[in-house]
Amino acid sequence: MDRERKILDTAAVVFYEKGFHGVGVDELGKRAGLSGPALYRHFSGKDDILAALFNEALDELLSATAPVHEDPDKDLDRLIRHHVGFAIEHRHLVSIYQREDRSLVDPWKRQFDRRRRKYVDRWESAVARCFPGAAPDDIAAGTQACLGVIFCIAYWPAHLAQTPALADLLAAFAANGLAALRRG
């Protein structure tokens, strides 16, 4: 494992345990097997590390946004299932994202917000294709609710995250929630 990967993996664990503001560069370096100053050979600081974690997560989420499936229902189902799979596999990272979103500072925040908007826009487009009669604000609200329902797994007790067929169950919760858009 290269050092940058080791630093990022360590930071994900420590940020999850203590929060972004609860840990310093020296502790991150020590837990990664480096000195604090050695960490600066790879990242400009904690903010850069947090941004790298967020961007890696968003890279994976964005990877599922293309290509657009010709069948709107299949397209939305694919997005839901990918988002669910990511949330289950990366519960700790989702937790960091949910709690530490406000800790990300400029210029990283501006860049991340632009990329996140692209992801949400793709979701809204998929939802709108499935529910063409829904108002734009309802599409936006439904999309945010769906993403939130899926990412709330970060706050579940650990034993619930081991529920058999959890991915199918969570995907059904998300899809059924969006079905409310049919009722307008």
C-alpha positions in Angstrom: 0.0 0.0 0.0 1.4 3.4 -0.9 1.8 6.1 1.7 -1.0 8.4 0.3 -3.4 5.4 0.5 -2.3 4.6 4.0 -2.8 8.2 5.1 -6.2 8.4 3.5 -7.3 5.1 5.0 -6.0 6.1 8.4 -7.6 9.5 8.2 -11.0 7.9 7.4 -10.7 5.8 10.6 -9.6 8.6 12.8 -12.0 11.2 11.4 -14.8 8.6 12.0 -13.6 8.0 15.6 -12.8 11.5 16.7 -14.2 13.9 14.1 -12.2 16.1 11.8 -11.6 18.8 14.4 -10.7 16.1 17.1 -7.4 15.1 15.5 -4.3 16.9 14.5 -1.8 16.2 11.8 0.7 14.7 14.2 -1.7 12.1 15.4 -2.8 11.3 11.8 0.9 10.9 10.8 1.6 8.7 13.9 -1.4 6.4 13.3 -0.3 6.1 9.6 3.2 5.2 10.6 4.7 8.5 9.7 5.8 11.6 11.5 3.4 14.6 11.3 5.8 16.6 9.1 6.3 13.6 6.8 2.6 13.7 6.1 3.1 17.1 4.4 5.1 15.4 1.6 1.8 13.9 0.5 -0.9 16.4 1.5 -0.9 20.1 2.3 -2.7 19.4 5.5 -5.8 18.0 7.1 -8.1 20.0 4.8 -6.4 18.5 1.8 -6.9 15.0 3.2 -10.6 15.5 3.9 -11.0 16.9 0.4 -9.2 13.8 -1.0 -11.6 11.5 0.9 -14.6 13.4 -0.3 -13.4 13.4 -3.9 -12.7 9.7 -3.9 -16.2 9.0 -2.6 -17.7 11.3 -5.2 -15.6 9.8 -8.0 -17.1 6.4 -7.2 -20.6 7.8 -7.0 -20.2 9.7 -10.3 -18.9 6.6 -12.0 -22.5 5.2 -11.9 -24.1 8.2 -13.6 -23.1 7.2 -17.1 -24.3 5.9 -19.4 -28.0 6.8 -19.2 -30.1 3.8 -19.7 -32.8 4.2 -22.3 -35.5 2.7 -19.9 -36.1 5.4 -17.2 -37.0 2.9 -14.5 -33.9 0.8 -15.1 -31.8 3.9 -15.1 -33.1 5.1 -11.8 -32.9 1.6 -10.3 -29.2 1.4 -11.3 -28.5 4.7 -9.6 -30.4 3.7 -6.5 -28.6 0.3 -6.3 -25.1 1.9 -6.8 -25.8 4.5 -4.2 -27.1 1.8 -1.8 -24.0 -0.4 -2.5 -21.7 2.5 -1.8 -23.4 3.5 1.4 -23.3 -0.1 2.7 -19.7 -0.7 1.7 -18.4 2.7 3.0 -20.6 3.4 6.0 -17.8 5.1 7.9 -16.9 7.3 5.0 -20.6 8.2 4.6 -20.7 9.1 8.3 -17.6 11.4 7.8 -19.2 13.0 4.8 -22.5 13.6 6.7 -20.8 15.0 9.8 -17.9 16.8 8.3 -19.3 18.4 5.2 -19.2 21.8 6.9 -15.5 21.2 7.8 -14.5 21.3 4.1 -13.1 24.7 3.3 -12.4 26.6 0.1 -11.0 26.0 -2.5 -11.8 22.3 -1.9 -15.4 23.1 -0.9 -16.2 25.0 -4.1 -14.8 22.3 -6.2 -16.6 19.5 -4.3 -19.9 21.4 -4.3 -19.7 21.7 -8.1 -19.0 18.0 -8.5 -21.8 17.1 -6.0 -24.2 19.3 -7.9 -23.4 17.3 -11.1 -24.2 14.1 -9.2 -27.5 15.5 -7.8 -28.4 16.9 -11.3 -28.0 13.5 -12.8 -30.3 12.0 -10.1 -32.9 14.7 -10.6 -32.8 14.0 -14.3 -33.4 10.3 -13.7 -36.2 10.9 -11.3 -37.8 13.4 -13.6 -37.8 10.9 -16.5 -39.6 8.4 -14.2 -42.1 10.9 -12.9 -42.7 13.3 -15.8 -45.8 14.9 -14.2 -44.0 15.9 -11.0 -43.1 19.5 -10.4 -39.4 20.5 -10.4 -39.4 21.3 -6.7 -41.0 17.9 -6.0 -38.4 16.2 -8.1 -35.6 18.0 -6.2 -37.2 17.3 -2.8 -37.8 13.6 -3.7 -34.2 13.3 -4.9 -32.8 14.7 -1.7 -35.1 12.5 0.4 -34.0 9.4 -1.5 -30.3 10.2 -1.2 -30.8 11.0 2.5 -32.7 7.7 3.2 -29.9 5.8 1.7 -27.1 7.7 3.5 -28.8 7.5 6.8 -27.3 4.0 7.1 -24.2 5.8 8.5 -26.1 6.3 11.7 -27.6 2.8 12.2 -26.4 0.5 14.9 -23.6 -1.7 13.4 -25.6 -4.9 13.7 -28.4 -3.5 11.5 -25.9 -2.9 8.7 -25.4 -6.7 8.7 -29.1 -7.4 7.9 -29.5 -10.1 5.2 -30.6 -8.7 1.9 -30.0 -5.1 3.2 -29.2 -3.8 -0.2 -32.5 -4.9 -1.7 -34.4 -3.7 1.3 -32.8 -0.2 1.3 -33.2 0.1 -2.5 -36.9 -0.8 -2.1 -37.3 1.9 0.7 -35.7 4.5 -1.6 -37.7 3.5 -4.7 -41.0 3.3 -2.8 -40.3 6.8 -1.3 -39.9 8.2 -4.8 -43.1 6.6 -5.9 -44.9 9.2 -3.8 -44.1 11.6 -6.8 -46.8 9.7 -8.8 -49.4 11.0 -6.4 -48.1 14.5 -6.9 
